[in-house]
Amino acid sequence: MPTSATTSSYAVLALLDLKPWTGYELTHQAQRSLRYAWPKSERLLYSEPKKLVDLGYATVHQEDSGHRTRNVYTITKDGRQALNEWTSTRTQPPRFEIEALLRLLFADHGSREDVLRALDEFEEDIEGHHQAIARAMGSYLDGGHPFPQRTHLSVLFATFHIEMFKTIERWIEFARAEIEEWPTTQDLGMTPRTETLTRLLAQNQSPLTPETNLITPQEKYPSRPPN
C-alpha cells in the first residue's frame, strides 16, 4: 500500500505536468526551481517518482539512451486531478533552516572569529544564489525560459528571492558590525546597545534602517580587552 502524497510529491508531480522527465532531468530541473522553495524535494527525487507511480499519479516507461536504458516518468489524468486539488489545500507554515543562524544562536560556545566566519560563509552562499537568479532573469530576456508560458510565475517567484537575498545581505553586514565590537561571545547580556536594539524590535522597527539605528555599536558595547 503506497504512502500518501506529500508536499514533495506534489512538487515533483507539478514538474511532471510540464513534460515527461527522466530521473536525471528531474534532478536538474529541481536545481533550477524547487531548491528555492522546497529544497527537501531535491533529496527525495529518486524516491518520489516511484511513489507517484505507485499512487497512480504517474506512469513510467524505459527508453534506450546509448548503451543504457533510462526511466521516463509521465503524469496521469489522476495525477493532474490530484495536483489541481492540492493547490486549494491549506499551505504548510514556512520553515527556515540556516546553519549560520544556528551557529549565531549558540555562538557563546565558540569565539567571535568562529561566528564571523559562519557569517562570511553564509554571505558567500547567499551571493551565489542571488547571482544565479539574476543570471536566470537575464536569460529570460533572451528567450531562455524553458517554459516561456510560465514566465510571469517565475519572475514573481524570483522577485521574492531577490528581495530576500538583499535583506539577508544587509543583515549580515549589520550583524558583522555588531559582533566585531563584542569583547567576547559570552555573558554580555542586556548592554545599552542590546537594549536599544530590543526596544526597536519591540516597536516593530528595523535596526537595519539608518534613521532608527542612532547608537553605534562602538559607543555602547563594553570595551574589548587589550590583545
Buried (B, 14 or more C-beta within 10 A) or exposed (E): EEEEBBEBBBBBBBBBBEEBBBBEBBBEBBBEBBBBEBEBBBEBBEEBBBBBBEBEBBBBEEEEEEEEEBBBBBBBEEBBEBBEEBEEEEEEEEEEEEEBBEBBEEBEEBEBEEBBBBBEEBBEBBBEBBEBBEEBBEEBEEEEBEEEEEEEEBEEBBEEBBEBBEEBBEBBEBBBEBBEBBEEBEEBEEBEBBEBBEEBEEEEBBBBEEEBBEEEBEEBBEEEEEE
